[in-house]
Amino acid sequence: MTPQREKIIHIFQNLPRGNHLSAEELHQLLENQGENISLSTIYRSVKLMTKMRILRELELAEGHKHYELNHPYPHHHHHIVCIQCNKTIEFQDDSILKHSLKQCQKERFQLIDCQLTVMTICQEAIEMGWPSILPSDWRCTRAISEGHHHTPTDLVDEEND
């Protein structure tokens, strides 16, 4: 375990529940804390930590991967994501896991991870005329008020509060 990897794990351990970071956001957070870890080191580290099952890799609506601490069953969860404002809601549903386990056993596979990402449009975006009249960076008031889709600076500020 290198000092850089320890710092990366520390960031994920201290993230508010429900927050996910891309490699670029992680890099920015570390830079804001005065850490000098290259983006390429971060990419290699999150890839290794995902392979080691320390982190969980997520495909959300933004077109790049996000990461969170891997909490195995019974703490597994799934995601509902608005593709307009990127608001992400986590939810648990044991029936998804049970069905996946049954299918894996039937096919003689070993289940490693079970995640469902449901791509959606939030109600506010629909009411605002999605997709034709909303700017690409628009976020619904719920996403803003609940603090979803933080910038790296927001996360550092929350950690220091």
C-alpha positions, -999 to 999 in steps of 0.1 A, spaced: 0 0 0 17 32 -12 11 65 6 -7 78 -25 -31 48 -24 -37 54 13 -47 90 5 -71 78 -22 -88 53 1 -90 80 28 -109 103 4 -134 75 -4 -138 66 33 -147 102 41 -171 108 12 -207 115 23 -229 85 16 -243 85 -19 -214 105 -34 -193 91 -62 -161 104 -78 -146 103 -112 -108 100 -115 -107 137 -125 -128 147 -95 -106 127 -72 -75 143 -87 -90 178 -81 -99 169 -45 -64 157 -38 -49 188 -54 -71 210 -33 -58 193 -2 -22 200 -13 -14 165 -25 7 160 -55 -6 128 -71 -6 127 -109 -38 119 -128 -21 88 -143 -13 75 -108 -49 80 -98 -62 61 -129 -38 32 -122 -48 32 -85 -86 32 -90 -83 5 -116 -62 -16 -92 -85 -9 -63 -115 -19 -84 -98 -51 -94 -90 -58 -57 -127 -50 -49 -118 -21 -26 -137 3 -50 -167 -2 -71 -167 12 -106 -200 28 -118 -213 39 -152 -235 69 -145 -249 94 -170 -219 116 -175 -201 94 -200 -171 85 -177 -166 61 -148 -172 70 -112 -160 52 -81 -173 45 -46 -162 22 -18 -173 -13 -24 -198 -24 3 -206 -61 -4 -239 -77 4 -260 -68 24 -249 -32 17 -251 -35 -21 -272 -9 -38 -283 3 -72 -287 37 -89 -314 58 -105 -297 86 -126 -312 115 -144 -294 119 -177 -301 156 -178 -290 169 -143 -270 138 -132 -289 136 -100 -282 101 -86 -304 83 -61 -292 50 -45 -317 23 -37 -316 -13 -24 -336 -41 -38 -328 -76 -27 -349 -92 -55 -324 -79 -81 -296 -96 -62 -316 -128 -57 -324 -130 -94 -288 -124 -103 -275 -151 -79 -300 -176 -93 -290 -168 -129 -253 -171 -120 -258 -204 -103 -278 -217 -133 -250 -207 -157 -223 -219 -132 -208 -184 -127 -196 -168 -95 -213 -135 -88 -188 -107 -81 -210 -76 -82 -246 -68 -88 -255 -33 -98 -284 -19 -117 -283 17 -131 -317 30 -142 -313 59 -166 -341 84 -162 -353 120 -167 -363 138 -135 -398 152 -133 -385 188 -131 -366 184 -164 -397 171 -181 -418 200 -168 -391 224 -180 -394 211 -215 -367 184 -217 -349 179 -240 -355 208 -264 -352 239 -242 -329 229 -214 -292 238 -215 -268 208 -212 -255 219 -178 -290 224 -162 -296 208 -128 -329 204 -111 -336 223 -79 -338 190 -60 -303 180 -71 -290 214 -61 -308 215 -27 -298 180 -18 -262 187 -28 -260 160 -54 -233 161 -81 -209 181 -60 -179 197 -74 -146 186 -58 -143 220 -40 -178 214 -25 -166 180 -11 -135 195 4 -155 223 20 -180 198 35 -151 176 48 -136 207 66 -169 218 81 
